[in-house]
Amino acid sequence: MDKDGLLFVFPPLGISVALFFVYSRTGNPVSFGIAILSFLIALFMIFFFRDPKREIPYGHHLIVSPADGRVLKIENEVSGRKALSIFLSPLNVHINRVPVSGEVVDIRKRSGLYLAAYKPEAESKNVAIETDILTSFGMVTVRQVVGVLARRLVNRLQVGSKVISGQRFGMMRFGSRLDLLLPSSAELEITKGQNVKGGSTIIGRFKDA
């Protein structure tokens, strides 16, 4: 489980234990009901903040998925870069992973709205964190975007850090999207609507490798 999840698991779990104790002494059905509800909330938080191990494919030319979820869009930008978006539902693993090996050269935080993450306008209007990673094939930008429920973005990278593909770097709470901008030399191997897994699904590779 990701360390950020502890703040969400312990409070409802503590309330549940306390109210079960009250129920054992008083038999109050209200205490029992709230205790059950609190326990279920704690279980969901453990599920949401899960951090499963992943088999990371090796290859400096490979591009791995930065998140679990469904591919929302794939398109070529006017600039020549290739863009794709992955939508994360509350049931997906929300740990984010580095898609390519390289060096973090810039991290930008953007203020904005909290529109539903699957809406096209969320890409440019929602609160987001953009991370630029310089690789031997060009610049790769990872954009974490909030949604209606995802009100906090966690990015643990630092400018100047060397990163490797598949490395954990943050997460999003509780439903959101992740955009990826790639150099024109990237050849994508996924399709719109496909489900991908962070760190383990190969979404593309650089053709000049």
SERO-4910 file (N, C-alpha, C, O; in steps of 0.05 Angstrom, whole numbers):
BEGIN
 pado doro    nc1    nc2    nc3   cac1   cac2   cac3    cc1    cc2    cc3    oc1    oc2    oc3
  Met    A     17    -24      0      0      0      0     17     25      0     38     26     14
  Asp    A      9     45    -15     24     70    -16     23     84     11      2     82     25
  Lys    A     44     97     19     46    110     46     25    131     50     16    136     72
  Asp    A     16    144     28     -5    165     31    -32    153     40    -49    167     51
  Gly    A    -35    127     37    -60    114     44    -64    111     74    -86    107     83
  Leu    A    -42    113     89    -44    110    118    -63    130    131    -77    124    150
  Leu    A    -62    155    121    -79    176    131   -109    171    126   -126    183    139
  Phe    A   -114    154    106   -142    149     99   -152    122    111   -176    118    114
  Val    A   -134    105    118   -141     79    129   -145     79    159   -165     69    170
  Phe    A   -126     91    174   -126     90    203   -150    104    216   -162     93    235
  Pro    A   -159    128    207   -182    141    220   -207    124    220   -219    119    241
  Pro    A   -217    115    196   -241     98    197   -238     72    211   -256     61    223
  Leu    A   -213     61    210   -208     36    223   -209     40    254   -220     24    268
  Gly    A   -198     62    263   -198     69    291   -227     73    301   -234     64    323
  Ile    A   -243     87    285   -271     92    292   -286     66    294   -302     62    312
  Ser    A   -280     48    275   -294     22    274   -288      6    299   -306     -5    312
  Val    A   -262      5    307   -254    -10    331   -267      2    356   -277    -13    373
  Ala    A   -267     28    358   -279     42    381   -309     36    383   -319     31    405
  Leu    A   -323     38    361   -352     34    362   -359      4    366   -380     -2    377
  Phe    A   -343    -14    356   -348    -42    362   -345    -47    392   -360    -63    404
  Phe    A   -326    -33    405   -323    -35    434   -347    -24    448   -357    -36    467
  Val    A   -357     -1    438   -381     11    450   -405     -8    447   -421    -12    466
  Tyr    A   -407    -20    424   -430    -38    419   -428    -63    437   -449    -72    447
  Ser    A   -404    -73    442   -401    -96    459   -409    -90    488   -417   -108    503
  Arg    A   -407    -64    496   -415    -56    523   -444    -48    525   -457    -53    546
  Thr    A   -455    -35    504   -482    -24    506   -503    -38    489   -527    -37    495
  Gly    A   -494    -52    468   -513    -65    450   -527    -45    432   -547    -52    420
  Asn    A   -517    -21    431   -529      0    414   -527     -7    385   -505     -8    374
  Pro    A   -549    -11    371   -548    -18    342   -536      3    324   -524     -2    304
  Val    A   -540     29    333   -529     51    317   -498     49    317   -485     53    296
  Ser    A   -487     44    340   -458     41    342   -448     18    324   -427     20    311
  Phe    A   -463     -4    324   -456    -27    308   -457    -20    278   -438    -27    263
  Gly    A   -478     -6    269   -481      2    241   -458     20    232   -447     16    210
  Ile    A   -452     40    248   -430     59    241   -403     45    241   -386     51    225
  Ala    A   -400     26    260   -375     11    261   -371     -5    236   -349     -7    225
  Ile    A   -392    -18    226   -391    -34    201   -384    -16    177   -367    -22    161
  Leu    A   -398      8    176   -393     26    154   -364     36    154   -352     38    133
  Ser    A   -354     43    178   -327     53    180   -307     32    172   -287     37    159
  Phe    A   -313      7    179   -295    -15    172   -294    -19    142   -273    -24    131
  Leu    A   -318    -17    129   -319    -20    100   -304      3     86   -291     -2     65
  Ile    A   -306     27     97   -291     49     86   -261     44     88   -246     50     69
  Ala    A   -252     34    111   -223     27    114   -214      6     94   -193      8     83
  Leu    A   -231    -14     89   -224    -35     70   -222    -23     42   -204    -30     27
  Phe    A   -240     -5     35   -239      8      8   -213     24      5   -201     24    -16
  Met    A   -205     38     26   -181     54     25   -156     37     22   -138     44      7
  Ile    A   -156     14     35   -134     -5     31   -133    -15      2   -112    -17    -10
  Phe    A   -157    -20     -9   -159    -29    -37   -150     -6    -56   -135    -12    -74
  Phe    A   -159     18    -51   -153     40    -68   -123     47    -69   -112     52    -90
  Phe    A   -110     47    -46    -82     54    -44    -63     30    -48    -40     32    -41
  Arg    A    -74      8    -58    -57    -15    -63    -34     -9    -82    -37      8   -100
  Asp    A    -12    -22    -79     11    -17    -96     23    -44   -104     44    -53    -93
  Pro    A     10    -58   -123     19    -85   -131     46    -84   -145     53    -64   -159
  Lys    A     61   -105   -143     87   -107   -157     81   -112   -186     62   -126   -194
  Arg    A     98   -102   -203     95   -105   -232    121   -115   -244    143   -107   -236
  Glu    A    118   -132   -265    141   -140   -280    147   -119   -301    131   -114   -319
  Ile    A    170   -106   -298    177    -84   -316    192    -94   -340    214   -106   -336
  Pro    A    182    -91   -365    197   -100   -388    223    -84   -392    223    -60   -388
  Tyr    A    244    -97   -400    270    -84   -403    274    -75   -432    267    -90   -451
  Gly    A    286    -52   -435    293    -42   -462    292    -11   -462    271      1   -457
  His    A    315      2   -467    316     31   -465    298     44   -486    292     68   -483
  His    A    291     30   -507    274     41   -528    244     37   -523    227     47   -538
  Leu    A    238     22   -502    209     16   -496    196     39   -481    208     54   -465
  Ile    A    170     42   -485    153     61   -471    132     45   -456    116     32   -469
  Val    A    132     47   -430    113     32   -414     90     50   -405     94     74   -403
  Ser    A     68     39   -399     45     55   -390     51     68   -363     61     54   -345
  Pro    A     45     94   -360     50    108   -335     28    104   -314     30    112   -292
  Ala    A      6     90   -323    -16     87   -304    -34     64   -312    -33     55   -335
  Asp    A    -49     54   -293    -70     34   -299    -95     50   -309   -100     72   -301
  Gly    A   -110     38   -327   -134     50   -336   -141     44   -365   -131     24   -376
  Arg    A   -159     60   -376   -168     56   -403   -158     79   -421   -159    102   -413
  Val    A   -148     71   -445   -138     91   -463   -161    108   -474   -179     98   -487
  Leu    A   -160    134   -467   -182    152   -473   -179    164   -501   -199    168   -515
  Lys    A   -154    171   -509   -150    182   -535   -121    177   -544   -103    173   -528
  Ile    A   -118    177   -571    -92    175   -584    -93    194   -608   -111    191   -625
  Glu    A    -75    213   -610    -76    231   -632    -48    243   -637    -31    243   -620
  Asn    A    -45    254   -661    -20    268   -668    -25    298   -665    -45    309   -676
  Glu    A     -8    312   -651    -11    341   -647      1    356   -671     16    345   -687
  Val    A     -7    381   -674      3    398   -696     33    400   -694     46    402   -715
  Ser    A     44    400   -670     73    403   -666     88    378   -675    113    379   -678
  Gly    A     74    356   -681     86    332   -689     89    311   -667     94    288   -672
  Arg    A     84    320   -642     86    301   -620     61    284   -620     40    291   -631
  Lys    A     63    260   -608     41    242   -605     30    243   -577     45    243   -557
  Ala    A      4    245   -575     -9    248   -549    -29    225   -543    -43    216   -561
  Leu    A    -29    216   -519    -49    196   -510    -58    202   -482    -43    214   -466
  Ser    A    -81    194   -475    -93    198   -449   -103    172   -438   -114    156   -452
  Ile    A    -99    168   -412   -108    144   -398   -127    153   -376   -120    170   -359
  Phe    A   -151    142   -375   -171    149   -355   -170    129   -332   -171    105   -337
  Leu    A   -168    138   -308   -167    121   -284   -194    123   -269   -202    145   -261
  Ser    A   -207    101   -266   -232    100   -250   -224     96   -221   -201     88   -216
  Pro    A   -242    100   -202   -235     96   -174   -227     67   -168   -216     62   -147
  Leu    A   -233     48   -186   -226     20   -181   -198     13   -191   -188     -9   -185
  Asn    A   -186     30   -207   -160     25   -218   -138     30   -196   -143     45   -177
  Val    A   -115     17   -200    -91     24   -184    -84     52   -192    -82     59   -215
  His    A    -79     70   -172    -73     98   -177    -44    105   -174    -37    129   -174
  Ile    A    -27     86   -171      2     91   -171     11     99   -199      4     85   -218
  Asn    A     26    120   -201     37    129   -227     66    120   -230     81    120   -211
  Arg    A     74    113   -255    101    103   -260    113    118   -283     99    127   -301
  Val    A    139    120   -283    154    134   -304    153    117   -329    159     93   -329
  Pro    A    145    129   -352    142    114   -377    168    108   -392    170     89   -407
  Val    A    188    125   -387    214    122   -402    237    129   -383    234    143   -363
  Ser    A    261    119   -390    285    126   -375    296    153   -385    295    158   -409
  Gly    A    306    169   -367    317    194   -375    323    212   -351    327    202   -328
  Glu    A    322    238   -355    327    258   -334    304    277   -332    295    287   -352
  Val    A    295    282   -307    273    301   -303    285    329   -306    303    337   -291
  Val    A    275    345   -325    286    371   -330    267    394   -322    275    417   -320
  Asp    A    241    387   -318    223    408   -309    198    396   -298    188    375   -307
  Ile    A    186    409   -277    161    401   -265    144    426   -262    153    445   -249
  Arg    A    121    426   -273    103    450   -273     76    443   -260     64    423   -268
  Lys    A     68    459   -241     42    456   -229     22    477   -241     29    500   -242
  Arg    A     -1    467   -249    -21    485   -262    -46    486   -246    -57    465   -238
  Ser    A    -56    510   -240    -81    513   -226   -103    511   -247    -99    513   -271
  Gly    A   -128    506   -237   -150    503   -256   -175    493   -244   -181    497   -220
  Leu    A   -190    478   -259   -217    468   -251   -215    438   -243   -194    426   -243
  Tyr    A   -239    428   -236   -241    399   -228   -264    386   -245   -282    374   -234
  Leu    A   -262    389   -271   -281    377   -289   -278    347   -289   -257    337   -281
  Ala    A   -298    332   -298   -296    303   -301   -272    297   -318   -269    308   -340
  Ala    A   -254    279   -309   -229    274   -323   -232    263   -351   -214    266   -368
  Tyr    A   -255    250   -357   -258    239   -384   -266    260   -405   -267    254   -429
  Lys    A   -273    284   -396   -281    305   -415   -257    316   -429   -236    320   -416
  Pro    A   -259    322   -455   -236    332   -470   -224    358   -459   -200    362   -459
  Glu    A   -242    375   -449   -232    401   -439   -217    399   -413   -203    418   -405
  Ala    A   -219    376   -399   -204    372   -374   -174    373   -379   -158    381   -362
  Glu    A   -166    365   -403   -137    365   -410   -124    392   -407   -101    394   -398
  Ser    A   -138    413   -415   -127    440   -414   -137    457   -391   -124    478   -385
  Lys    A   -159    450   -379   -171    467   -359   -168    458   -330   -170    474   -311
  Asn    A   -164    432   -326   -163    421   -299   -135    426   -285   -115    431   -299
  Val    A   -135    425   -259   -111    425   -243    -93    403   -253   -102    380   -257
  Ala    A    -67    408   -256    -49    387   -267    -21    392   -258    -13    414   -250
  Ile    A     -5    371   -260     24    372   -257     37    360   -281     32    337   -288
  Glu    A     54    376   -295     68    366   -319     97    361   -312    111    378   -300
  Thr    A    107    338   -320    135    331   -315    149    325   -342    140    308   -357
  Asp    A    170    340   -348    186    336   -372    209    317   -367    225    322   -348
  Ile    A    212    296   -382    234    277   -380    250    277   -406    239    271   -427
  Leu    A    275    284   -404    292    285   -428    304    257   -432    318    247   -414
  Thr    A    300    246   -455    311    220   -462    329    222   -486    331    244   -498
  Ser    A    343    201   -493    360    202   -517    344    203   -543    356    207   -564
  Phe    A    318    200   -541    300    201   -564    285    227   -566    270    231   -585
  Gly    A    287    244   -546    273    269   -546    258    273   -519    262    258   -500
  Met    A    242    294   -518    228    301   -494    201    286   -491    186    283   -510
  Val    A    197    275   -467    172    262   -460    159    277   -437    172    283   -417
  Thr    A    133    284   -440    119    299   -419     97    281   -408     80    270   -422
  Val    A     97    279   -381     76    265   -367     59    285   -353     69    301   -337
  Arg    A     33    285   -358     15    304   -345     -6    290   -328    -23    275   -338
  Gln    A     -4    294   -302    -24    284   -283    -47    304   -281    -42    327   -276
  Val    A    -71    295   -286    -94    313   -287   -115    304   -266   -122    280   -265
  Val    A   -125    323   -251   -146    316   -231   -173    312   -245   -176    318   -269
  Gly    A   -192    300   -230   -219    297   -240   -238    308   -219   -231    325   -203
  Val    A   -263    299   -220   -283    309   -201   -276    299   -173   -279    314   -153
  Leu    A   -267    274   -171   -261    262   -145   -232    265   -137   -225    268   -114
  Ala    A   -214    266   -157   -185    267   -152   -178    296   -146   -176    312   -165
  Arg    A   -175    303   -121   -170    330   -113   -141    335   -105   -133    357    -98
  Arg    A   -125    314   -106    -97    317    -99    -79    300   -117    -85    277   -122
  Leu    A    -58    313   -128    -39    299   -144    -13    296   -128     -4    315   -115
  Val    A     -1    273   -129     24    268   -114     46    263   -135     44    244   -151
  Asn    A     66    280   -134     89    276   -153    114    279   -136    120    300   -125
  Arg    A    129    257   -133    153    256   -116    179    259   -131    200    255   -119
  Leu    A    178    266   -156    202    271   -171    214    298   -166    201    316   -155
  Gln    A    239    301   -173    253    326   -170    269    332   -195    279    314   -208
  Val    A    270    358   -202    285    366   -226    314    358   -222    326    362   -201
  Gly    A    325    346   -243    353    336   -242    355    307   -235    377    296   -238
  Ser    A    334    294   -227    334    266   -220    336    249   -245    324    254   -265
  Lys    A    351    227   -243    352    207   -264    330    186   -257    328    177   -235
  Val    A    315    179   -277    293    160   -273    295    137   -293    308    140   -314
  Ile    A    283    115   -286    282     92   -303    253     84   -308    236     88   -291
  Ser    A    248     72   -331    221     65   -338    209     45   -318    223     26   -310
  Gly    A    184     49   -311    171     31   -292    174     41   -263    160     30   -246
  Gln    A    191     60   -258    195     70   -231    170     85   -221    158    100   -235
  Arg    A    163     79   -196    140     94   -184    149    123   -179    171    129   -171
  Phe    A    130    141   -185    137    169   -180    115    185   -166    119    208   -158
  Gly    A     91    174   -163     69    188   -150     43    174   -152     42    150   -158
  Met    A     21    189   -147     -5    177   -150    -26    199   -152    -20    223   -149
  Met    A    -51    191   -157    -74    210   -159    -97    199   -143   -102    175   -143
  Arg    A   -111    217   -129   -135    209   -114   -160    224   -125   -158    248   -130
  Phe    A   -182    211   -131   -190    184   -129   -199    173   -156   -203    149   -159
  Gly    A   -202    191   -176   -208    183   -203   -198    205   -221   -204    229   -215
  Ser    A   -183    200   -242   -169    221   -256   -160    211   -283   -169    191   -293
  Arg    A   -141    226   -295   -130    219   -321   -100    225   -321    -90    242   -307
  Leu    A    -86    212   -339    -58    217   -343    -53    220   -373    -59    202   -388
  Asp    A    -41    242   -380    -35    248   -408     -5    244   -413     11    249   -395
  Leu    A      1    234   -437     29    229   -444     35    241   -471     20    235   -491
  Leu    A     55    258   -473     64    270   -498     91    259   -506    110    260   -490
  Leu    A     92    248   -530    116    233   -539    128    246   -564    113    258   -580
  Pro    A    154    242   -569    166    252   -594    153    237   -618    142    216   -615
  Ser    A    156    249   -641    145    238   -666    157    211   -673    145    195   -687
  Ser    A    181    205   -662    195    180   -668    183    156   -653    190    133   -658
  Ala    A    164    162   -635    151    140   -619    130    126   -636    114    138   -650
  Glu    A    131     99   -636    111     83   -649     93     70   -628    102     54   -613
  Leu    A     68     78   -628     49     68   -608     39     40   -615     35     34   -639
  Glu    A     35     23   -595     26     -4   -599      0    -10   -584     -6    -33   -577
  Ile    A    -15     11   -578    -40      8   -564    -63     20   -581    -57     34   -600
  Thr    A    -87     15   -573   -110     25   -587   -129     40   -568   -129     34   -544
  Lys    A   -145     58   -578   -164     72   -562   -184     52   -549   -194     35   -563
  Gly    A   -189     55   -524   -207     38   -510   -193     14   -496   -206      0   -481
  Gln    A   -168     10   -502   -153    -12   -490   -147     -7   -460   -142     16   -453
  Asn    A   -147    -28   -444   -140    -26   -416   -110    -31   -414   -100    -50   -426
  Val    A    -96    -15   -398    -68    -18   -395    -60    -19   -365    -76    -10   -348
  Lys    A    -37    -28   -359    -27    -30   -332     -1    -15   -329     17    -18   -345
  Gly    A      1      2   -309     24     19   -305     49      3   -300     50    -16   -283
  Gly    A     70      9   -315     96     -4   -312    100    -30   -326    122    -38   -331
  Ser    A     78    -43   -334     81    -69   -346     71    -71   -375     81    -86   -391
  Thr    A     51    -54   -382     42    -54   -410     60    -38   -428     64    -14   -422
  Ile    A     70    -50   -449     86    -35   -468     67    -20   -486     52    -32   -501
  Ile    A     68      7   -485     49     23   -501     62     32   -528     48     41   -546
  Gly    A     88     29   -530    102     37   -554    132     34   -552    142     24   -532
  Arg    A    145     42   -573    175     41   -573    185     61   -593    171     70   -611
  Phe    A    210     69   -589    222     89   -607    233     74   -631    249     55   -628
  Lys    A    225     82   -655    231     67   -680    260     67   -688    268     50   -703
  Asp    A    275     87   -679    303     89   -688    322     75   -669    346     78   -670
  Ala    A    310     58   -650    327     43   -631    338     19   -645    353      3   -633
***
